[in-house]
Amino acid sequence: MDEEIQVPVSLPLDDDGFLRRECSACEEEFKWFSHAEGDADAEPASQYFCPLCGVPADLDSWWTPAQLEYGFGSAGGAIDQAMKDALTDAFKGIKGLKFEHNSSFSLDIETPDPLIEPNDMVIVEPPCHPNEPTKVPETSTDCVFCLICGSQFAA
């Protein structure tokens, strides 16, 4: 079974269009603006900087634990089906052996409840990249870092 399983998962945005993120360095949560696919205002980036501690990380390093759990749980049905298909294929064509899979077979990956995104935090816009606003906790506006270039500013 060398195939890659891809399961689309949608994550909720708050009413202002922001997606919750978590920094792996400081483990604090913030939000960044979720640009529409192909939005000309979106800044291209090869890494992002945490707006709270300024530490950079790769583009795919910002998931919250709840988002990861939701993503893995959402893939449960597809993983179950892939396992059933792989078992069927493994025994196909073996003479003298008839394989019948158990229809109740499951890896028992729980389907998670949908995520709900509260309308919390305050919007801050970096002067260097105003098209890339973030949301930070109200107590964290004195020292904020730009998501794109890491420049420090006060909101």
N, C-alpha and C positions, 0 to 999 in steps of 0.2 A: 504494500500500500504506500506508494510514493506520491500520491496525489495530495495537493494542498486543499484543505477545506476552507472556504471563505463564507462567512456568515455576516451579512450586513447588520449593524447594530446602530440604532439611533440614540443619541444622548440628548436629554432635554436642555434647552437654553432658558435663561430667565426672560422676563418680559422685555428687557432691553437688548436681547440677542447675545448674551454673554454665556460662555461655557466655563463651568467650574474646573479648576486645575489644582494640582498639588506639587509643590517643590520637593524633590527627593533629598535636597540638602538640608533645608530648614523644616521640612514637613508641614509647612503652613499652606493654607488654601487661599486662593485668589481666583479671579476670573479674567479670561481674555475674550475680546470681541470675536465672534464667529463670522468671518466674512463669507459671503456666498461664493460658490465655485466660480472661478474666473473673474472675481471682483478686481478691477484695475487699481483700486485703492489699497489692496492688501500688499503689504511689504514682503518681498521674498526674503526668506531666512534659512540659514543652514543650522541654526541653533536659536534657542530663546534664553532670555535671562529672567530669573525670578524677580518680580517687581518688589518683593519684600526683603530678600537678602542679597540680590545681585549676582548669584551664582549661575553660570550658564549650564545648559544641558541639551542633549539631542532633542530633536523635534518630537520623538515618541516617548519622552521620559516624564510626562506630566500628568499621567492618569491618577485619579484618586483611588483609594482601595475600593470604594463603593462602585466606581465605574468599571474597574477590572473584574470584580465579582459579578457584576451585571453582564458584562461582555462574555465571560466564560460560561455563565449560567444560560445565557441566550443561545449559546452554541450547542447546548445539550442534545436537542433533537437531531441536529445534523450529525453530531458525533455518534450518537446511537445508530443512526441509519448507515453511516460509513462503516461502523464495526460490523453490522449485520451483512452488508454487502461484501466486506473483506472476508468474512468467514465463509460466506457462500462461494465466493471466487476461489478461496483456498482449497475447497474440497471438490470443485467442479472438475470433471474429467477423470477422476480417480476410479478405475474399474473396480467393481465389487463393493463400492461404498456409496451409500445414498445418504446425503446430508440433509436434514430438515432442521431449520433453525426454530428455536422456541420463540413464538410470537410475543411472549411476555418478557423477553430478554431486554434489559435496559441497564445502563451504567448508573442510573438513578441520579443524574445531574439535575438538581432542583432548578426549576424555572424561577428566576427572581421576580419580585414585584417590580413594576416600572419605577424608574427613578423620578423624583420630583425635584425641580430646581427652584428654591426659594428666591425671592427678590430681595437679597441682602447685599451688603457692601456698597461702597461709593465709587463712582466713576472718576478716574484720574487720567488726564491726557498728557503724555510726555511732550515737551516743547519740540524735541528733535524728531519725533514720529507721531504727529497728532492723529494720523489715521489708524493708529494701533492703541486705542485706549484699553485700560485694564480696570478691574474693580478690585479694591482692597478693603480690608476691614476698616471701619471708621477710625480706629485707634492707630492706624498705620500710614497716615497720610503725610507725616513730617519728612520722611525719607523714603522715596520710592525710586525704583530703577526701571528704565525703559526696557520693555520686553524685547525689542529688536536689537538695540546696541549696548544696553547696560548702563547708559548714562544716568547719573543720579540727579533727582530733582525733588522739589517739595511741591505738593499739590495745593 
